[in-house]
Amino acid sequence: MKIQLTHKFEEIISVENLLEAWKEFVKGKKNKKDVQIFQMRLMDNILSLHSDLINHTYSHSGYQAFNINDPKPRNIHKATVRDRLLHHAIYRKLYPFFDRTFISDSYSCRIGKGTHKAINKFREYAHIVSQNNTKTCWVLKCDIRKFFANIDHQILLDILEEYIPDKDIMWLLENVVESFSAENKSGTGLPLGNLTSQLLVNIYMNKFDQFVKHKLKAKYYIRYADDFVFLSNDKKWLEDQIPVIQEFLQKELRLKLHPDKVYIKTLASGVDFLGWINFPDHKVLRTAAERRMFKRLKENSMKGTLQSYLGLLKHGNGRKLEKEIMTHPI
């Protein structure tokens, strides 16, 4: 029996929680026109949303789609201010509970985690597996194909139901989950723009994480969203895990590994993980990330942008790049 969420529907949709959610949502968005319009009649809008929720007449609106390149092309879907406010209200109550159910080596969209922590853990595990660089450290690197677009709604809702006994909360979450379908595939996909999506994909992939830790008994495993690695000094063991991983992802989560992004390499040859090429004693920024960095510095020469990149390079062996940035004509 899994631990159960004790929060009630009334706590999530309460005016107090909606007001607190608004304070969090509005940070950095006060100059946005749609936010300003909503704020002009803030209490009326919050009370109206509360009324629709308590009467079960709430229905999630559609999305505004647009593309970004960060670093690869991504299709972002932006919900209305009203819906995004509700996303924050849901997140405020659900995140603390579900975060306790996640393994420690899941690093995406979690408080106190992130890419730098994930890479530091990668280096720590590599140090252990290689026995202070005296043994060969093999790394199995995997990536899931079209991750957000292939999240199965019914599987996600079934997982949520295992933890959430409150039927009204499930009604609300179903409303949010079913508000979007990827590429006209009904019942599949989560929008990249939703705060709730960040939590929901971690809940979805937690099923895989638990399988990896408890069934595969993988000691040195790290996941960041759909990007994950296994470290071992046994190459054969890693090779044997690939079909097992593929079968679990397909059967249990309706997901597939990206055929071009699954490989086993030695750490000594350099492992590409989260934007850095990792070696036994150092790491360097990926070539594509270097090009992107210089392009952005040309487009935006503000001091803050420069300092943020200099800060990034301090996490790796970036002295040569740092020197080039400081002398690079922008």
C-alpha positions in Angstrom: 0.0 0.0 0.0 1.5 3.3 -1.1 1.5 6.3 1.2 -1.6 8.4 0.7 -2.0 12.2 0.1 -3.9 13.6 3.1 -4.7 17.0 1.6 -8.4 17.5 0.7 -9.8 19.1 -2.4 -11.1 22.0 -0.4 -7.5 22.8 0.7 -6.3 23.0 -2.9 -9.2 25.2 -4.2 -9.5 27.4 -1.1 -9.4 31.2 -1.6 -6.4 31.3 0.8 -4.5 28.8 -1.3 -5.4 30.5 -4.6 -4.2 33.9 -3.2 -0.9 32.4 -2.1 -0.6 30.7 -5.5 -1.2 34.1 -7.1 1.7 35.6 -5.1 4.0 32.9 -6.4 2.7 33.0 -10.0 2.9 36.8 -10.5 6.6 37.0 -9.7 8.4 38.3 -12.7 5.2 38.6 -14.7 3.7 41.9 -13.6 4.5 43.6 -16.9 2.6 40.9 -18.9 -0.6 42.3 -20.4 -2.7 39.2 -19.7 -1.5 39.1 -16.1 -2.3 42.8 -15.7 -5.8 42.3 -17.1 -6.5 39.5 -14.6 -5.1 41.5 -11.7 -7.3 44.4 -12.4 -10.2 42.3 -11.0 -8.1 39.9 -9.0 -10.6 39.1 -6.2 -13.5 38.8 -8.5 -11.5 36.4 -10.8 -10.3 34.3 -7.8 -13.7 34.0 -6.3 -15.2 33.1 -9.7 -12.5 30.4 -10.2 -13.1 29.1 -6.6 -16.9 29.0 -7.3 -16.4 27.0 -10.6 -14.1 24.6 -8.8 -16.3 24.0 -5.8 -19.3 23.5 -8.0 -17.4 21.2 -10.5 -18.3 23.6 -13.3 -14.6 24.4 -14.0 -13.2 23.5 -17.3 -9.6 24.0 -18.4 -9.3 26.4 -21.4 -7.2 25.9 -24.5 -3.5 26.8 -25.1 -1.6 29.4 -27.0 1.2 27.6 -29.0 4.6 29.1 -29.9 8.1 27.8 -30.6 11.4 28.4 -28.9 15.0 27.3 -29.5 16.6 26.4 -26.2 18.8 24.8 -27.4 16.7 22.6 -29.9 13.4 23.7 -31.3 10.6 23.1 -28.8 6.8 23.7 -29.0 5.6 25.5 -25.9 1.9 25.6 -25.0 0.8 28.5 -22.8 -2.4 28.3 -20.7 -4.5 31.2 -19.7 -3.7 33.2 -16.6 -6.7 31.7 -14.8 -5.5 28.1 -15.6 -1.9 28.8 -14.7 -3.0 30.2 -11.4 -4.8 27.0 -10.7 -1.7 25.0 -11.7 0.3 26.9 -9.0 -2.4 26.2 -6.5 -2.3 22.4 -7.3 1.5 22.4 -7.3 1.7 24.1 -3.9 -0.2 21.2 -2.2 1.0 18.2 -4.3 4.7 18.9 -4.8 5.8 18.5 -1.1 4.0 15.2 -0.8 5.2 13.6 -4.1 8.7 14.9 -3.7 9.1 12.6 -0.7 8.2 9.6 -2.8 11.0 10.3 -5.4 14.4 8.7 -5.3 17.3 11.0 -4.3 18.9 10.7 -7.7 16.1 12.2 -9.7 17.2 15.8 -10.3 14.9 17.6 -12.7 12.5 20.3 -11.5 13.0 19.6 -7.8 13.9 22.0 -5.0 17.5 21.6 -4.0 18.4 19.6 -7.1 19.1 20.7 -10.7 21.7 20.1 -13.4 24.8 21.1 -11.4 23.8 18.8 -8.5 23.2 16.0 -11.1 26.6 16.4 -12.7 28.3 16.6 -9.3 26.6 13.3 -8.4 27.7 11.8 -11.7 31.3 12.7 -10.9 31.0 11.3 -7.4 29.6 8.0 -8.7 32.3 7.8 -11.4 34.9 8.3 -8.7 33.4 5.3 -6.8 33.0 3.0 -9.8 36.4 3.7 -11.2 38.0 3.3 -7.7 39.8 6.6 -7.9 40.4 6.2 -11.6 42.2 2.9 -11.3 39.4 0.8 -13.0 37.4 1.3 -16.1 34.1 3.1 -15.6 31.5 2.2 -18.2 28.5 4.5 -18.7 25.1 3.5 -20.2 23.5 6.7 -21.5 19.8 6.7 -22.5 17.3 9.2 -23.7 13.5 8.9 -24.2 12.0 9.7 -27.5 9.6 12.6 -27.6 9.2 12.4 -23.8 6.5 15.0 -23.0 4.5 14.2 -26.2 4.3 10.5 -25.3 3.0 10.6 -21.7 -0.1 8.4 -21.6 -2.9 10.1 -19.8 -4.6 7.0 -18.5 -1.4 5.5 -17.2 -0.6 8.8 -15.5 -4.0 9.1 -13.9 -3.8 5.5 -12.7 -0.5 6.2 -11.0 -2.0 9.3 -9.4 -4.9 7.4 -8.2 -2.6 5.0 -6.3 -1.6 8.0 -4.1 -4.7 10.2 -4.1 -7.9 8.8 -2.4 -9.8 12.1 -2.8 -12.1 11.7 -5.9 -12.5 15.5 -6.2 -8.8 16.0 -6.5 -8.7 13.3 -9.1 -11.4 15.0 -11.0 -9.4 18.2 -10.9 -6.2 16.5 -12.1 -8.0 14.7 -14.8 -9.3 18.0 -16.0 -5.8 19.4 -16.2 -4.2 16.3 -17.8 -6.9 15.9 -20.4 -6.8 19.6 -21.4 -4.0 18.8 -23.8 -3.2 16.2 -26.4 0.1 16.1 -28.4 0.0 16.2 -32.2 -3.8 15.4 -32.3 -3.1 12.1 -30.4 -6.0 12.0 -28.0 -5.1 10.8 -24.5 -1.4 11.4 -24.9 1.1 14.2 -24.1 1.6 17.0 -21.6 2.3 20.6 -22.5 5.8 21.9 -22.0 4.5 25.2 -20.6 2.6 24.0 -17.5 4.1 24.0 -14.0 2.0 21.0 -13.3 3.6 19.1 -16.2 7.0 19.3 -14.4 5.6 17.5 -11.4 3.5 15.1 -13.4 6.4 13.8 -15.5 8.4 13.2 -12.4 5.5 11.2 -10.9 5.2 9.3 -14.1 8.9 8.5 -14.3 9.1 7.7 -10.6 7.6 4.3 -11.5 10.7 3.7 -13.7 13.1 5.0 -11.0 11.6 2.6 -8.5 12.0 -0.3 -11.0 15.6 0.6 -11.6 16.5 0.8 -7.9 14.4 -2.1 -6.6 14.3 -4.6 -9.5 17.4 -3.9 -11.4 19.3 -3.1 -8.2 21.2 -0.3 -10.0 23.3 1.4 -7.4 24.8 4.2 -9.6 21.9 5.6 -11.6 21.0 9.3 -12.2 18.0 10.7 -14.0 17.3 14.3 -15.2 13.8 14.4 -16.9 14.2 12.0 -19.9 18.0 11.8 -19.8 19.5 9.1 -17.6 22.7 7.2 -17.0 23.9 4.0 -15.3 27.5 3.7 -14.2 29.2 0.3 -13.7 32.6 -1.4 -14.1 30.7 -4.3 -15.7 30.0 -3.5 -19.4 28.1 -6.8 -19.9 25.7 -6.0 -17.1 25.0 -2.6 -18.7 24.4 -4.3 -22.1 22.0 -6.7 -20.5 19.9 -3.9 -19.0 19.1 -2.2 -22.3 16.4 -4.7 -23.5 15.0 -4.9 -19.9 14.7 -1.1 -19.7 13.1 -1.0 -23.2 10.5 -3.6 -22.2 9.6 -1.9 -19.0 9.3 1.6 -20.5 7.1 0.2 -23.4 4.9 -2.1 -21.4 4.4 0.0 -18.2 4.7 3.6 -19.5 4.2 3.5 -23.3 7.6 5.1 -23.8 10.5 4.3 -26.1 14.2 4.9 -25.9 15.6 7.2 -28.6 17.4 4.8 -31.0 20.2 7.4 -31.7 20.8 8.4 -28.1 21.5 5.1 -26.4 25.1 4.1 -26.0 27.7 2.6 -23.7 31.1 4.4 -23.4 34.0 4.5 -21.0 34.3 7.6 -18.9 37.8 8.0 -20.2 36.5 8.6 -23.8 34.2 11.4 -22.6 30.5 11.0 -21.7 28.0 13.7 -22.9 25.6 14.3 -20.0 23.5 17.5 -19.4 25.5 19.8 -21.7 28.9 18.8 -20.5 31.4 16.2 -21.8 32.6 14.4 -18.7 36.0 12.9 -18.3 37.6 11.2 -15.3 39.4 14.3 -14.0 37.5 17.2 -15.7 34.6 18.2 -17.8 34.2 20.6 -20.8 31.3 22.4 -22.3 29.6 20.6 -25.2 30.7 22.2 -28.6 27.1 23.0 -29.5 26.7 24.8 -26.1 29.8 26.8 -26.8 28.5 28.0 -30.1 25.1 28.9 -28.6 26.9 30.8 -25.8 28.9 33.0 -28.2 25.8 33.6 -30.3 23.8 34.7 -27.3 26.6 37.0 -26.1 26.6 38.6 -29.6 22.9 39.1 -29.4 22.9 40.3 -25.8 26.1 41.9 -24.5 24.6 43.0 -21.1 26.8 42.5 -18.1 24.4 40.1 -16.4 24.4 37.7 -19.4 28.2 37.8 -19.5 28.5 37.1 -15.7 26.0 34.2 -15.9 28.1 32.5 -18.6 31.3 33.1 -16.6 29.5 31.5 -13.6 28.5 28.5 -15.7 32.1 27.9 -16.9 33.4 27.8 -13.3 31.5 24.5 -12.9 33.9 22.9 -15.5 37.3 23.2 -17.1 36.4 26.5 -18.8 39.5 28.6 -18.3 40.3 28.8 -22.0 36.7 29.6 -22.9 36.5 32.2 -20.1 39.6 33.9 -21.5 38.1 33.8 -25.0 34.9 35.4 -23.8 36.7 38.2 -22.0 38.6 39.1 -25.2 35.9 38.2 -27.7 34.5 41.2 -29.5 30.8 41.3 -28.9 
